[in-house]
Amino acid sequence: MKETIRNLIKDKKVLILGYGREGQSSFRMISSVGGYQVLDIADANAVSSDLTASHKVITGANYLDCLDEYDVVFKSPGIVLPKDIKEYSCHITCQADLFLQVYGAQTIGITGTKGKSTTSSLLYHILKECGKDVLFGGNIGLPIFDITDQIHPRTIIVFELSCHQLEYAHYSPSKAILLNLYEDHLDHYGTVEKYWNAKKNIYRNQGYCDFLFCNPEFLPAPGECKATVIKVKSADLPFNSFDEIEGVTLRGTHNLFNTAFVYDICRRYDITDDEFKKALASFKTLAHRLQFLGSLDGVDYYDDSISTTVESAISAIKAIPNAGTILLGGMDRGIDYDPLVDFLQTRSLEHIILMYDSGKVILEKLKAATNDEFMTHVHYIEELADACTYVKENASKGTAVILSPASASYGHFKNFEQRGDFFKEHIGL
């Protein structure tokens, strides 16, 4: 990796674009490699003052105007370029693409609108429990540059890849997992087609000897993927339900499907069914991903704050047999809530709590689609704190309360983790 970076930046003017977790990781790597002409930083926010003595730091509203003053730009995920990437004279790259250029043959890449963190964490856990030399990095774990010193020729790398990491990818992992493609991130991409195109880069640069483990509903178009395509289904698993394995904390048919992807990968590393089930039983559900928080006054509470799509909220309600109350709403990113509105009418939920901007959208759609009797179960409560107070006072014993917002947290919380922690704290668990 260091040799590849050295060849890229030798005698070049280099810019770190975005100085969050990944940008800082790129700065450390490039500093250790050396050989550049200059190494500067650009970020919308203020950057640590101790860097300004030896590195130019560009901040503020116009921080994106300087890109063509540099030869090589290391872009952090999530930064929206004001122009098409082809219109820049500089070479724009990122950690994910450089990593896959060097280590793609050893890498299992996982993407999808929902489920990628659980799937990649579960895959890493089972491979590790079964004695494999495996590392984990990417969207949920460490920045991928931070694990390069630990990689050996036979190391397996589990790499969770977001749409932002794949957006301008020129390389793909030898084993790719595509879980699903739903409507999301329209505030960044503008259209669902552009968002999906970013995701599909996980397989577009694969070769004939590579493998794509794919949801049958989202198969590549003819000629779009050179790799062998494996259609994954829940029936691949050596069990029919999580209830058959004592100790499993995963819930729901969507997680059963995610587990099937992991199983199909693990079979290719000679992991037996018994080894797989034993390792699965010791996996702990990730925080904020339909996580059981506990019971209070006879009511169960689940934190699914990661939910930003209608599909994830629907899956959460389906997964919990005693679901009685759902908390929905957050930042409105213009996604289509009609499937959720239709689904809610098929369930006998005790309380449907709607919050924030997208909650208002769902409220109006429910008013238009249902009758007065149904609407007695629907409550618009602006803030999550007040919604927590309401459910503690009104949820019936024996039922479950689920925070699964089907909306982004931004504008109200720093991220979905903060939203989930806030929910847990205000419930009192």
Phi, psi and omega in degrees: 000314182297325179293320179298316179292319180300317179294329182286322189256357184306121178061023183253156170274118188245138178237131170269113183260104185098121186241045171274209184301313182287321178299319177295322177296317178296320179299316179297316182296312183293322177298320181288330179284314179072186177091355179279163176279309173221155175226108184242171184229139174228130181206149178295331184257166178297147181240149182316129187292339182289349179274338188291342181293323184242356181222137175288133180239119182253121181227171177103183188297333184257024186295341181274358184280351190261002192302317184283002170279356184239160178273318184230131179239124174265103186273135174275151181298148174091344178283126181269118178285136181289341179235164172300141185301332181288345181276353179270143177277339179282162175269115181258125181223184180205168181302313186301314184291319177295321179297314181292331175300321184269316190244015182305325182293337181260002193254138167255112181260137182235128173216172182154159179294319180225146174097355186291325180291316177297315182295314181292321178295319179294318179299313178300315182300313183290318177300317180294314180298332181267014170085015180276150174281101188222144176234157185227132177201179177113218190303321181259330186264215178291151167306138192296333175296334186285352180253000189296328181292345182262359186274130174247169183303331183255008180290135173267133180246122174264119189235108175279126187239124176273169176300325182292325178287333183266351192307317183242030186291141174246356180228155180228156176287154181293328174240117183242141175243124173245105186283313185187168176219110178238176180284121181195165174055033179291338176294334180269314190263339179086314178230153180293331180296318179294321178296312180297323179299322176298314180299320185292348176296348178296335180240348187297333182254017175287160177254180184292341180266002183266173183229137171244117175267113196231143168296125183301340180281349185228046182290149176298151174291155179306130180084358184274341184221125179276339185289164171289124183263124178251117180278116185269141176215154182300331180294348177294334186292151178276023175204162184259340185208151175297336181296342180283347184241114183294133175098349182292132181259349178292149181224151169096150179294332178294322177285333174297318178294316177301320180295329178296323175299314180298317180298314181296327174291312186298328178300332181279355173247024173060034175270126183284165179298320180294319177297319181297313183293324178295317179291323179299322182295337182263002179280133180258132180305137180291149178299141174071012179239080186049049182273127176285117183273331182138183180245145179218121180054039176081006180247133177273144181234133180235136179254107176240046185298339178298341185296117176232007180231159178294326181296321181290323177293318177299316179298321180297315180296318179296327187284336185255108186301326183260025180304124180237332183224134176237135176254118186236149171118151180179223178290132178271112180255016174081016179282165183275113181267003183301317179299325178290317178300317178296318182294317182301330179288344180267354183248150179260065180281141180288318182220131170245107184262124181246134187227156169059201189291313181290334175299323177295321179296313180296322179301312182295323178293321178293321178300320182286334188259345188235183181252178183297324180296315178299319185292346175294342179267355184255131183225124173269119179231115192303313189250147179299323180301315180290326177295321177298316178300317182297312184292326178296328182271339191236342180292136183280147176301143180088353179257172179240141174254128184237122168272105178218081199293339185057027185204153177290158182269343189299146183094339179235328178222158179298319181196179182292332178296315179297321178298316179295318178296321178298316178300311181299317181295318184280341171283328179096035180246000000 
